[in-house]
């Protein structure tokens, strides 16, 4: 009984790996893009179990071949987000001008969570230039405003009770700020221009698209369309830019990698680690959902995942330095003409098709 059981598990993991490669947007297909690390580990365990527990024969062969293919395919996706890979965003040199630094703290607060003191203490401890909260409603605004409004006096507040509210607090001046509803009329995004202490201007997008999930959306279309809309604008209006937020997508997904190619943006996680931010309460099921992408004008000084404060997401803190003189040192991802057309078609489809759930 044991040999077919181990072989069947190895085949199931291989099937799940192959399903994630199907170019369809149904949530039950796209969900297999998330637990790639977990599936690779389980496949490796199956392979080792086959070696130790099974006698030479058909069941052992099926187990080993299935496990080997699964681990190989999964590693192809996840290795760039380990220290085995070359970094994509260069490290900031020690003598970089301090007035060109910018530190962001991104936190999905989990709207029903009422442990605001933990987040406020973190903000006071790390003193970021910009604080972006997601899933923040009026209650969260009432808790944060008394502590942040004086120091982080430039702000944009979109309190909503639908899990898609967001608040942006900044100690650096914000200009040309607007709240846009890009694809769906209940999902906001914040678009603004930040003035660094050096006087340089950089663009910032704060986003939180709806995830593909049974209770949220039957397809990933609307999430994909929103990310690609931002990516196309970054491409069409090239400026020093940061894109930050809970993308409800993993760093290695088809959509996020296409977003990076379409926009030409870089992922500071690559070559440094996954910095998995979700799920804070389940260490066995964690993946990187909260992101900060940058154009090639920036280098990275520091990036870390902060402690949990009651939310199902860990906050993430990152410090960048605006170094346009070093932009030629970093290779910019490029999309083909076919990928740009695919992005445009996805955006148009997302604007016209209505979700059922």
ChimeraX attribute file (.defattr): number of C-alpha atoms within 10 A of each C-alpha:
attribute: neighborCount
match mode: 1-to-1
recipient: residues
	/A:1	5
	/A:2	11
	/A:3	18
	/A:4	15
	/A:5	12
	/A:6	22
	/A:7	25
	/A:8	17
	/A:9	17
	/A:10	28
	/A:11	21
	/A:12	17
	/A:13	21
	/A:14	23
	/A:15	13
	/A:16	18
	/A:17	22
	/A:18	15
	/A:19	17
	/A:20	19
	/A:21	14
	/A:22	11
	/A:23	10
	/A:24	14
	/A:25	16
	/A:26	17
	/A:27	18
	/A:28	17
	/A:29	19
	/A:30	23
	/A:31	19
	/A:32	17
	/A:33	22
	/A:34	21
	/A:35	17
	/A:36	24
	/A:37	19
	/A:38	15
	/A:39	22
	/A:40	24
	/A:41	15
	/A:42	18
	/A:43	28
	/A:44	19
	/A:45	15
	/A:46	24
	/A:47	25
	/A:48	15
	/A:49	17
	/A:50	24
	/A:51	15
	/A:52	10
	/A:53	13
	/A:54	19
	/A:55	12
	/A:56	10
	/A:57	9
	/A:58	13
	/A:59	18
	/A:60	22
	/A:61	17
	/A:62	20
	/A:63	27
	/A:64	23
	/A:65	15
	/A:66	25
	/A:67	30
	/A:68	18
	/A:69	17
	/A:70	27
	/A:71	22
	/A:72	13
	/A:73	16
	/A:74	22
	/A:75	15
	/A:76	10
	/A:77	16
	/A:78	19
	/A:79	17
	/A:80	21
	/A:81	23
	/A:82	16
	/A:83	14
	/A:84	12
	/A:85	14
	/A:86	13
	/A:87	20
	/A:88	22
	/A:89	28
	/A:90	17
	/A:91	15
	/A:92	19
	/A:93	11
	/A:94	8
	/A:95	6
	/A:96	14
	/A:97	12
	/A:98	12
	/A:99	13
	/A:100	17
	/A:101	21
	/A:102	22
	/A:103	18
	/A:104	21
	/A:105	27
	/A:106	27
	/A:107	27
	/A:108	26
	/A:109	28
	/A:110	20
	/A:111	20
	/A:112	15
	/A:113	14
	/A:114	15
	/A:115	15
	/A:116	16
	/A:117	12
	/A:118	13
	/A:119	21
	/A:120	15
	/A:121	13
	/A:122	16
	/A:123	18
	/A:124	11
	/A:125	9
	/A:126	12
	/A:127	16
	/A:128	21
	/A:129	19
	/A:130	22
	/A:131	21
	/A:132	24
	/A:133	27
	/A:134	26
	/A:135	24
	/A:136	28
	/A:137	24
	/A:138	15
	/A:139	15
	/A:140	24
	/A:141	18
	/A:142	11
	/A:143	15
	/A:144	19
	/A:145	14
	/A:146	9
	/A:147	14
	/A:148	20
	/A:149	14
	/A:150	10
	/A:151	13
	/A:152	20
	/A:153	15
	/A:154	18
	/A:155	20
	/A:156	19
	/A:157	18
	/A:158	20
	/A:159	20
	/A:160	19
	/A:161	14
	/A:162	12
	/A:163	20
	/A:164	23
	/A:165	25
	/A:166	29
	/A:167	21
	/A:168	19
	/A:169	24
	/A:170	21
	/A:171	21
	/A:172	19
	/A:173	17
	/A:174	22
	/A:175	14
	/A:176	9
	/A:177	16
	/A:178	12
	/A:179	15
	/A:180	14
	/A:181	13
	/A:182	21
	/A:183	24
	/A:184	20
	/A:185	9
	/A:186	13
	/A:187	20
	/A:188	21
	/A:189	21
	/A:190	21
	/A:191	21
	/A:192	19
	/A:193	20
	/A:194	25
	/A:195	18
	/A:196	19
	/A:197	14
	/A:198	12
	/A:199	11
	/A:200	12
	/A:201	18
	/A:202	17
	/A:203	21
	/A:204	19
	/A:205	20
	/A:206	25
	/A:207	27
	/A:208	25
	/A:209	24
	/A:210	24
	/A:211	22
	/A:212	24
	/A:213	16
	/A:214	12
	/A:215	8
	/A:216	14
	/A:217	18
	/A:218	18
	/A:219	23
	/A:220	26
	/A:221	26
	/A:222	27
	/A:223	24
	/A:224	28
	/A:225	26
	/A:226	27
	/A:227	26
	/A:228	26
	/A:229	23
	/A:230	22
	/A:231	23
	/A:232	20
	/A:233	12
	/A:234	22
	/A:235	19
	/A:236	11
	/A:237	10
	/A:238	12
	/A:239	14
	/A:240	21
	/A:241	23
	/A:242	22
	/A:243	21
	/A:244	21
	/A:245	25
	/A:246	26
	/A:247	24
	/A:248	22
	/A:249	27
	/A:250	23
	/A:251	27
	/A:252	21
	/A:253	20
	/A:254	17
	/A:255	21
	/A:256	20
	/A:257	18
	/A:258	23
	/A:259	26
	/A:260	24
	/A:261	21
	/A:262	28
	/A:263	29
	/A:264	22
	/A:265	29
	/A:266	25
	/A:267	21
	/A:268	26
	/A:269	24
	/A:270	22
	/A:271	18
	/A:272	19
	/A:273	20
	/A:274	23
	/A:275	21
	/A:276	22
	/A:277	24
	/A:278	23
	/A:279	17
	/A:280	20
	/A:281	14
	/A:282	9
	/A:283	10
	/A:284	10
	/A:285	14
	/A:286	20
	/A:287	22
	/A:288	24
	/A:289	21
	/A:290	25
	/A:291	25
	/A:292	23
	/A:293	21
	/A:294	25
	/A:295	26
	/A:296	27
	/A:297	24
	/A:298	30
	/A:299	26
	/A:300	22
	/A:301	19
	/A:302	14
	/A:303	19
	/A:304	14
	/A:305	16
	/A:306	18
	/A:307	15
	/A:308	17
	/A:309	22
	/A:310	18
	/A:311	22
	/A:312	17
	/A:313	26
	/A:314	26
	/A:315	26
	/A:316	22
	/A:317	21
	/A:318	19
	/A:319	19
	/A:320	23
	/A:321	22
	/A:322	28
	/A:323	18
	/A:324	13
	/A:325	9
	/A:326	14
	/A:327	17
	/A:328	10
	/A:329	11
	/A:330	17
	/A:331	13
	/A:332	17
	/A:333	18
	/A:334	16
	/A:335	19
	/A:336	10
	/A:337	10
	/A:338	9
	/A:339	15
	/A:340	21
	/A:341	13
	/A:342	15
	/A:343	24
	/A:344	16
	/A:345	14
	/A:346	18
	/A:347	24
	/A:348	14
	/A:349	15
	/A:350	22
	/A:351	17
	/A:352	10
	/A:353	12
	/A:354	11
	/A:355	13
	/A:356	8
	/A:357	10
